[in-house]
Amino acid sequence: MGSKAGVGMRGFSLIELTIVVALIVILSMIATPYLFTALAKGRRAEAYVMLRSLHMAEKGYWAEHGAYTADLGAQGLNWKPEGTPYYSYGFGDGVRGTVGASKGSRSELRRGYADATGFKAIATADIKGTGKQDVLSIDDKGVIVIEQDGLA
């Protein structure tokens, strides 16, 4: 009537478990670079959205004042990114820009400008954590350009 526990049951050997663990480690080593690239591309999506928002703010400012401005503060666009941005955004000297979580290079913001006839806003961040800046820009026509590819 009664059966003894463990009789006729077979488990996994230590070698079989070791092989499975080794396979999992190898697969995770292969997948990790792709994961970091996917995360970086997701961070870049923030820059596209915020640059479009900045473009709309500049167009609104131009409609009211007849010129573009490099001032993101209350005396200018009164624009700031929503939430905690990863990228830094700004124009020209970088003094009137915003600093994101990645501490994007203020020197890269010098690529931007704003004057009576047009503007170029800059977004910059070290999205992969390698020290190489990812720099995107948008101009008064709404064209977004990857000026320096931090994903490459």
Contact map, one row per residue, 1 for C-alpha under 8 A:
11100000000000000000000000000000000000000000000000000000000000000000000000000000000000000000000000000000000000000000000000000000000000000000000000000000
11110000000000000000000000000000000000000000000000000000000000000000000000000000000000000000000000000000000000000000000000000000000000000000000000000000
11111010000000000000000000000000000000000000000000000000000000000000000000000000000000000000000000000000000000000000000000000000000000000000000000000000
01111110000000000000000000000000000000000000000000000000000000000000000000000000000000000000000000000000000000000000000000000000000000000000000000000000
00111110000000000000000000000000000000000000000000000000000000000000000000000000000000000000000000000000000000000000000000000000000000000000000000000000
00011111110000000000000000000000000000000000000000000000000000000000000000000000000000000000000000000000000000000000000000000000000000000000000000000000
00111111100000000000000000000000000000000000000000000000000000000000000000000000000000000000000000000000000000000000000000000000000000000000000000000000
00000111110000000000000000000000000000000000000000000000000000000000000000000000000000000000000000000000000000000000000000000000000000000000000000000000
00000111111000000000000000000000000000000000000000000000000000000000000000000000000000000000000000000000000000000000000000000000000000000000000000000000
00000101111100000000000000000000000000000000000000000000000000000000000000000000000000000000000000000000000000000000000000000000000000000000000000000000
00000000111110000000000000000000000000000000000000000000000000000000000000000000000000000000000000000000000000000000000000000000000000000000000000000000
00000000011111011000000000000000000000000000000000000000000000000000000000000000000000000000000000000000000000000000000000000000000000000000000000000000
00000000001111111000000000000000000000000000000000000000000000000000000000000000000000000000000000000000000000000000000000000000000000000000000000000000
00000000000111111100000000000000000000000000000000000000000000000000000000000000000000000000000000000000000000000000000000000000000000000000000000000000
00000000000011111110000000000000000000000000000000000000000000000000000000000000000000000000000000000000000000000000000000000000000000000000000000000000
00000000000111111111000000000000000000000000000000000000000000000000000000000000000000000000000000000000000000000000000000000000000000000000000000000000
00000000000111111111100000000000000000000000000000000000000000000000000000000000000000000000000000000000000000000000000000000000000000000000000000000000
00000000000001111111110000000000000000000000000000000000000000000000000000000000000000000000000000000000000000000000000000000000000000000000000000000000
00000000000000111111111000000000000000000000000000000000000000000000000000000000000000000000000000000000000000000000000000000000000000000000000000000000
00000000000000011111111100000000000000000000000000000000000000000000000000000000000000000000000000000000000000000000000000000000000000000000000000000000
00000000000000001111111110000000000000000000000000000000000000000000000000000000000000000000000000000000000000000000000000000000000000000000000000000000
00000000000000000111111111000000000000000000000000000000000000000000000000000000000000000000000000000000000000000000000000000000000000000000000000000000
00000000000000000011111111100000000000000000000000000000000000000000000000000000000000000000000000000000000000000000000000000000000000000000000000000000
00000000000000000001111111110000000000000000000000000000000000000000000000000000000000000000000000000000000000000000000000000000000000000000000000000000
00000000000000000000111111111000000000000000000000000000000000000000000000000000000000000000000000000000000000000000000000000000000000000000000000000000
00000000000000000000011111111100000000000000000000000000000000000000000000000000000000000000000000000000000000000000000000000000000000000000000000000000
00000000000000000000001111111110000000000000000000000000000000000000000000000000000000000000000000000000000000000000000000000000000000000000000000000000
00000000000000000000000111111111000000000000000000000000000000000000000000000000000000000000000000000000000000000000000000000000000000000000000000000000
00000000000000000000000011111111100000000000000000000000000000000000000000000000000000000000000000000000000000000000000000000000000000000000000000000000
00000000000000000000000001111111110000000000000000000000000000000000000000000000000000000000000000000000000000000000000000000000000000000000000000000000
00000000000000000000000000111111111000000000000000000000000000000000000000000000000000000000000000000000000000000000000000000000000000000000000000000000
00000000000000000000000000011111111100000000000000000000000000000000000000000000000000000000000000000000000000000000000000000000000000000000000000000000
00000000000000000000000000001111111110000000000000000000000000000000000000000000000000000000000000000000000000000000000000000000000000000000000000000000
00000000000000000000000000000111111111000000000000000000000000000000000000000000000000000000000000000000000000000000000000000000000000000000000000000000
00000000000000000000000000000011111111100000000000000000000000000000000000000000000000000000000000000000000000000000000000000000000000000000000000000000
00000000000000000000000000000001111111110000000000000000000000000000000000000000000000000000000000000000000000000000000000000001000000000000000000000000
00000000000000000000000000000000111111111000000000000000000000000000000000000000000000000000000000000000000000000000000000000001000000000000000000000010
00000000000000000000000000000000011111111100000000000000000000000000000000000000000000000000000000000000000000000000000000000000000000000000000000000000
00000000000000000000000000000000001111111110000000000000000000000000000000000000000000000000000000000000000000000000000000000000000000000000000000000000
00000000000000000000000000000000000111111111000000000000000000000000000000000000000000000000000000000000000000000000000000000011000000000000000000000010
00000000000000000000000000000000000011111111100000000000000000000000000000000000000000000000000000000000000000000000000000000000000000000000000000000010
00000000000000000000000000000000000001111111110000000000000000000000000000000000000000000000000000000000000000000000000000000000000000000000000000000000
00000000000000000000000000000000000000111111111000000000000000000000000000000000000001000000000000000000000000000000000000000010000000000000000000000000
00000000000000000000000000000000000000011111111100000000000000000000000000000000000000000000000000000000000000000000000000000010000000000000000000000000
00000000000000000000000000000000000000001111111110000000000000000000000000000000000000000000000000000000000000000000000000000000000000000000000000000000
00000000000000000000000000000000000000000111111111000000000000000000000000000000000011100000000000000000000000000000000000000000000000000000000000000000
00000000000000000000000000000000000000000011111111100000000000000000000000000000000000100000000000000000000000000000000000100000000000010000000000000000
00000000000000000000000000000000000000000001111111110000000000000000000000000000000000000000000000000000000000000000000000000000000000000000000100000000
00000000000000000000000000000000000000000000111111111000000000000000000000000000000000000000000000000000000000000000000000000000000000000000000000000000
00000000000000000000000000000000000000000000011111111100000000000000000000000000100000000000000000000000000000000000000000000000000000000000000000000000
00000000000000000000000000000000000000000000001111111110000000000000000000000000000000000000000000000000000000000000000011100000000000001100000100000000
00000000000000000000000000000000000000000000000111111111000000000000000000000000000000000000000000000000000000000000000000000000000000000100010000000000
00000000000000000000000000000000000000000000000011111111100000000000000000000000000000000000000000000000000000000000000000000000000000000000000000000000
00000000000000000000000000000000000000000000000001111111110000000000000000000010000000000000000000000000000000000000000010000000000000000000000000000000
00000000000000000000000000000000000000000000000000111111111000000000000000000000000000000000000000000000000000000000000010000000000000000111010000000000
00000000000000000000000000000000000000000000000000011111111100000000000000000000000000000000000000000000000000000000000000000000000000000000000000000000
00000000000000000000000000000000000000000000000000001111111110000000000000001010000000000000000000000000000000000000000000000000000000000000000000000000
00000000000000000000000000000000000000000000000000000111111111000001100000001000000000000000000000000000000000000000000000000000000000000001000000000000
00000000000000000000000000000000000000000000000000000011111111100001000000000000000000000000000000000000000000000000000000000000000000000001000000000000
00000000000000000000000000000000000000000000000000000001111111110000000000000000000000000000000000000000000000000000000000000000000000000000000000000000
00000000000000000000000000000000000000000000000000000000111111111111100000011000000000000000000000000000000000000000000000000000000000000000000000000000
00000000000000000000000000000000000000000000000000000000011111111111000000000000000000000000000000000000000000000000000000000000000000000000000000000000
00000000000000000000000000000000000000000000000000000000001111111110000000000000000000000000000000000000000000000000000000000000000000000000000000000000
00000000000000000000000000000000000000000000000000000000000111111100000000000000000000000000000000000000000000000000000000000000000000000000000000000000
00000000000000000000000000000000000000000000000000000000000011111111000000000000000000000000000000000000000000000000000000000000000000000000000000000000
00000000000000000000000000000000000000000000000000000000000011111111000000000000000000000000000000000000000000000001000000000000000000000000000000000000
00000000000000000000000000000000000000000000000000000000000011101111100000000000000000000000000000000000000000000011110000000000000000000000000000000000
00000000000000000000000000000000000000000000000000000000011011001111110000000000000000000000000000000000000000000111111000000000000000000000000000000000
00000000000000000000000000000000000000000000000000000000010010000011111100011000000000000000000000000000000000000111001000000000000000000000000000000000
00000000000000000000000000000000000000000000000000000000000000000001111100010000000000000111000100000000000000001110000000000000000000000000000000000000
00000000000000000000000000000000000000000000000000000000000000000000111110111100000000000000000110000000000000000000000000000000000000000000000000000000
00000000000000000000000000000000000000000000000000000000000000000000111111111111000000000100000110000000000000000000000000000000000000000000000000000000
00000000000000000000000000000000000000000000000000000000000000000000001111111111000000000000000100000000000000000000000000000000000000000000000000000000
00000000000000000000000000000000000000000000000000000000000000000000000111111110000000000000000000000000000000000000000000000000000000000000000000000000
00000000000000000000000000000000000000000000000000000000000000000000001111111100000000000000000000000000000000000000000000000000000000000000000000000000
00000000000000000000000000000000000000000000000000000000000010000000111111111100000000000000000000000000000000000000000000000000000000000000000000000000
00000000000000000000000000000000000000000000000000000000110010000000101111111110000000000000000000000000000000000000000000000000000000000000000000000000
00000000000000000000000000000000000000000000000000000000000000000000001111111111000000000000000000000000000000000000000000000000000000000000000000000000
00000000000000000000000000000000000000000000000000000100100000000000000111001111100000000000000000000000000000000000000000000000000000000000000000000000
00000000000000000000000000000000000000000000000000000000000000000000000110000111110000000000000001000000000000000000000000000000000000000000000000000000
00000000000000000000000000000000000000000000000001000000000000000000000000000011111110000000000000000000000000000000000000000000000000000000000000000000
00000000000000000000000000000000000000000000000000000000000000000000000000000001111110000000000000000000000000000000000000000000000000000000000000000000
00000000000000000000000000000000000000000000000000000000000000000000000000000000111110000000000000000000000000000000000000000000000000000000000000000000
00000000000000000000000000000000000000000000000000000000000000000000000000000000111111000000000000011000000000000000000000000000000000000000000000000000
00000000000000000000000000000000000000000000010000000000000000000000000000000000111111110000000000111000000000000000000000000000000000000000000000000000
00000000000000000000000000000000000000000010010000000000000000000000000000000000000111110000000000011110000000000000000000001010000000000000000000000000
00000000000000000000000000000000000000000000011000000000000000000000000000000000000011111000000000111111000000000000000000111000000000000000000000000000
00000000000000000000000000000000000000000000000000000000000000000000000000000000000011111100000011111111110000000000000000111000000000000000000000000000
00000000000000000000000000000000000000000000000000000000000000000000000000000000000000111110000011110000000010000000000011110000000000000000000000000000
00000000000000000000000000000000000000000000000000000000000000000000010100000000000000011111010111000000000010010000000011100000000000000000000000000000
00000000000000000000000000000000000000000000000000000000000000000000010000000000000000001111110110000000000011111100000111000000000000000000000000000000
00000000000000000000000000000000000000000000000000000000000000000000010000000000000000000111110000000000000011111100000000000000000000000000000000000000
00000000000000000000000000000000000000000000000000000000000000000000000000000000000000000011111100000000011011000000000000000000000000000000000000000000
00000000000000000000000000000000000000000000000000000000000000000000000000000000000000000111111110000000011011000000000000000000000000000000000000000000
00000000000000000000000000000000000000000000000000000000000000000000000000000000000000000000111110000000010000000000000000000000000000000000000000000000
00000000000000000000000000000000000000000000000000000000000000000000011110000000000000000110111111000000000000000000000000000000000000000000000000000000
00000000000000000000000000000000000000000000000000000000000000000000001100000000000000011110011111100000000010000000000000000000000000000000000000000000
00000000000000000000000000000000000000000000000000000000000000000000000000000001000000011100000111110000000000000000000000000000000000000000000000000000
00000000000000000000000000000000000000000000000000000000000000000000000000000000000010111000000011111011000000000000000000000000000000000000000000000000
00000000000000000000000000000000000000000000000000000000000000000000000000000000000111111000000001111111000000000000000000001000000000000000000000000000
00000000000000000000000000000000000000000000000000000000000000000000000000000000000111110000000000111111000000000000000000000000000000000000000000000000
00000000000000000000000000000000000000000000000000000000000000000000000000000000000001110000000000011111000000000000000000001110000000000000000000000000
00000000000000000000000000000000000000000000000000000000000000000000000000000000000001110000000000111111100000000000000000001100000000000000000000000000
00000000000000000000000000000000000000000000000000000000000000000000000000000000000000110000000000111111110100000000000000011100000010000000000000000000
00000000000000000000000000000000000000000000000000000000000000000000000000000000000000010000000000000011111110000000000000011000000010000000000000000000
00000000000000000000000000000000000000000000000000000000000000000000000000000000000000010000111000000001111111000000000000000000000000000000000000000000
00000000000000000000000000000000000000000000000000000000000000000000000000000000000000000000110000000000111111000000000000000000000000000000000000000000
00000000000000000000000000000000000000000000000000000000000000000000000000000000000000000000000000000001111111100000000001010000000000100000000000000000
00000000000000000000000000000000000000000000000000000000000000000000000000000000000000001111110010000000111111110000000011110000000000000000000000000000
00000000000000000000000000000000000000000000000000000000000000000000000000000000000000000011110000000000011111111000000000000000000000000000000000000000
00000000000000000000000000000000000000000000000000000000000000000000000000000000000000000011000000000000000111111000000101000000000000000000000000000000
00000000000000000000000000000000000000000000000000000000000000000000000000000000000000000111000000000000000011111100001111000000000000001000000000000000
00000000000000000000000000000000000000000000000000000000000000000000010000000000000000000011000000000000000001111110001110000000000000000000000000000000
00000000000000000000000000000000000000000000000000000000000000000001110000000000000000000011000000000000000000011111111110000000000000000000000000000000
00000000000000000000000000000000000000000000000000000000000000000011110000000000000000000000000000000000000000001111111000000000000000000000000000000000
00000000000000000000000000000000000000000000000000000000000000000111100000000000000000000000000000000000000000000111110000000000000000000000000000000000
00000000000000000000000000000000000000000000000000000000000000000011000000000000000000000000000000000000000000000111111000000000000000000000000000000000
00000000000000000000000000000000000000000000000000000000000000000011000000000000000000000000000000000000000000000111111100000000000000000011000000000000
00000000000000000000000000000000000000000000000000000000000000000001100000000000000000000000000000000000000000011110111110000000000000000011000000000000
00000000000000000000000000000000000000000000000000000000000000000000000000000000000000000010000000000000000000111100011111000000000000001111000000000000
00000000000000000000000000000000000000000000000000100110000000000000000000000000000000001110000000000000000010011100001111100000000000001110000000000000
00000000000000000000000000000000000000000000000000100000000000000000000000000000000000001110000000000000000110110000000111110000000000111100000000000000
00000000000000000000000000000000000000000000001000100000000000000000000000000000000000111100000000000000000010000000000011111000000001111000000000000000
00000000000000000000000000000000000000000000000000000000000000000000000000000000000000111000000000000001100110000000000001111100000011110000000000000000
00000000000000000000000000000000000000000000000000000000000000000000000000000000000001110000000000010111100000000000000000111110000011100000000000000000
00000000000000000000000000000000000000000000000000000000000000000000000000000000000000000000000000000111000000000000000000011111111111000000000000000100
00000000000000000000000000000000000000010011000000000000000000000000000000000000000001000000000000000100000000000000000000001111110011000000000000000110
00000000000000000000000000000000000110010000000000000000000000000000000000000000000000000000000000000000000000000000000000000111111100000000000000000110
00000000000000000000000000000000000000000000000000000000000000000000000000000000000000000000000000000000000000000000000000000111111100000000000000000000
00000000000000000000000000000000000000000000000000000000000000000000000000000000000000000000000000000000000000000000000000000111111100000000000000000000
00000000000000000000000000000000000000000000000000000000000000000000000000000000000000000000000000000000000000000000000000000101111110000000000000000000
00000000000000000000000000000000000000000000000000000000000000000000000000000000000000000000000000000000000000000000000000000101111111000000000000000100
00000000000000000000000000000000000000000000000000000000000000000000000000000000000000000000000000000001100000000000000000011110001111100000000000011100
00000000000000000000000000000000000000000000000000000000000000000000000000000000000000000000000000000000000000000000000000111110000111110000000001111110
00000000000000000000000000000000000000000000000000000000000000000000000000000000000000000000000000000000000100000000000001111000000011111000000001111100
00000000000000000000000000000000000000000000001000000000000000000000000000000000000000000000000000000000000000000000000001110000000001111100000111110000
00000000000000000000000000000000000000000000000000100000000000000000000000000000000000000000000000000000000000010000000111100000000000111110001111100000
00000000000000000000000000000000000000000000000000110010000000000000000000000000000000000000000000000000000000000000000111000000000000011111111110000000
00000000000000000000000000000000000000000000000000000010000000000000000000000000000000000000000000000000000000000000011110000000000000001111111100000000
00000000000000000000000000000000000000000000000000000010011000000000000000000000000000000000000000000000000000000000011100000000000000000111111000000000
00000000000000000000000000000000000000000000000000000000000000000000000000000000000000000000000000000000000000000000000000000000000000000111111000000000
00000000000000000000000000000000000000000000000000010010000000000000000000000000000000000000000000000000000000000000000000000000000000000111111100000000
00000000000000000000000000000000000000000000000000000000000000000000000000000000000000000000000000000000000000000000000000000000000000001111111110000000
00000000000000000000000000000000000000000000000100100000000000000000000000000000000000000000000000000000000000000000000000000000000000011110011111000000
00000000000000000000000000000000000000000000000000000000000000000000000000000000000000000000000000000000000000000000000000000000000000011100001111100000
00000000000000000000000000000000000000000000000000000000000000000000000000000000000000000000000000000000000000000000000000000000000001111000000111111000
00000000000000000000000000000000000000000000000000000000000000000000000000000000000000000000000000000000000000000000000000000000000001111000000011111000
00000000000000000000000000000000000000000000000000000000000000000000000000000000000000000000000000000000000000000000000000000000000011110000000001111100
00000000000000000000000000000000000000000000000000000000000000000000000000000000000000000000000000000000000000000000000000000000000011100000000001111111
00000000000000000000000000000000000000000000000000000000000000000000000000000000000000000000000000000000000000000000000000000111000111100000000000011111
00000000000000000000000000000000000010011000000000000000000000000000000000000000000000000000000000000000000000000000000000000011000001000000000000001111
00000000000000000000000000000000000000000000000000000000000000000000000000000000000000000000000000000000000000000000000000000000000000000000000000001111
